[in-house]
């Protein structure tokens, strides 16, 4: 399986539409901390969600040097804010399942750079839908 490798996480390439730079993010009043806001993405409004809380990490503010991973979704544009995208890699077949899913993460993969959590696209969609609809 090929995946987009972000710091500490791997997202299956089939779930990704594109990776873009962070543009101006408008905060949404009373939104949960993981919902960073909305941004203009090629003339369309995209919700921007911090990936960290979706995989068991603390929320963090978006920084201009970060990246936004725009997801393949049937409805509504959603981007995941990540601090860095390391690239696209083929993952080894040896996946270590997590005892129980940690948010959208379902397994761990050991790469030469260190372990990363593999994100399950279905768990991710549910977590984002719950967050955006809250």
N, C-alpha and C positions, 0 to 999 in steps of 0.2 A: 504494500500500500504506500502511495506517495502522500506526503503531508507537508503542510506549511509549518515550519518550526519557529515557534516564538519562545521567549525566555520561559523555561520550565513547562511548556505545553506544546503539543502537536495537534494540529487540526487537519483532518483528512482533506486532501486537495479537492475532492468532489463537493465539499461543503463551502468552498471559497469561490467568490466571483472575481474579486481583485483585491489588491493591497494598495492603499493610498496614503498620502501624507495627511496629517491632522490639519484641518482648516478651522476657522472660528467655530467654536461649539457654544451654542446658546443653551444655557441652563433651563431646565423645566421646573417651575415652582412646585414644591412639595414632592419632588421625585425622590425615590430611594437613592442612597449614595452611589450604588452601582450603575444607575442610569445617569451618565455624565451629561446628557443633553441631546440636542439635535444639531446637525450640520448640513450644509448644502453639499450635495454629492452629485455633480454633473447635472445641476438644475432640479434635482429631486431632494426632498427632505429625508435624511436618514437618522434614525435613532442611534446614538453611540453609547455602548455599554462597556463598562470596564470588565475585561475578561477575568481579572484576579478573583473576585468573589464567586464567580461561576465555577472555579476550580479549587476553592478552599483557601484562597489567599485574601489578604486585607485589601479593601478598596484604596485606590490611589488617584490623585488628580491627573488629568491629561496634560502632557507636556508637548510643546511644539515639535520636539525631536522624535516623538513616538510615531506609531503607525496605526492605521485603522484597517482592519481586515473586513471587507464587505462580504457578507454571507450570501450564498445562493438560498433564496427563500421564495416560496410561492406568492407571498403577499408582504408588502412593506419592506423597505430597505432598512437593514440593521447592520451596523458596523461594530466590531469588537476593538476597543482600544487596547493596544499592547505597547509595551515600552520599546520593543525591538522585534524585528523579523530577521531570523538568521538565514532563512532560505527555504528551499524545497528539497526534501530528501526522501529517499525510499527507506521505509522503516523495516527493521529486521522482523522476521516472522515470530521471534520469541517475545511475546507480550506477557507481562506479569499482571494478571488481573488484580485490581484493588479489592480488598476484603468486602467493602461496600462502596458504591460510587461516591466520590467526593464532588458534589455538585454535578457538573457535566463530565467530569473525568471518570473513566471506567477502567483504565489500565495504566501501567507504567512501562516505559520503554527505555532501555539503557543505550544511550548513544555515546560515541567517543567523548563528546563535550560534557556528558553527565546525564542523569536520568531526566526524562520529561514525562508529563502526564498526557496520555492520549485522550482526546476529547471525543465523546460519542455525539454525533450530529443530532440524533433524536433527543437525547437528554439536554443538549444545548438549546435546541428549539423550544422545548418545554420550559426550561429555566428562563429563557428570554421572554417567552410569551407571558409567563407568570409575573415577571418583573415589569414588563411594559404595561400589562393590564392592571397592575396593582394600583 
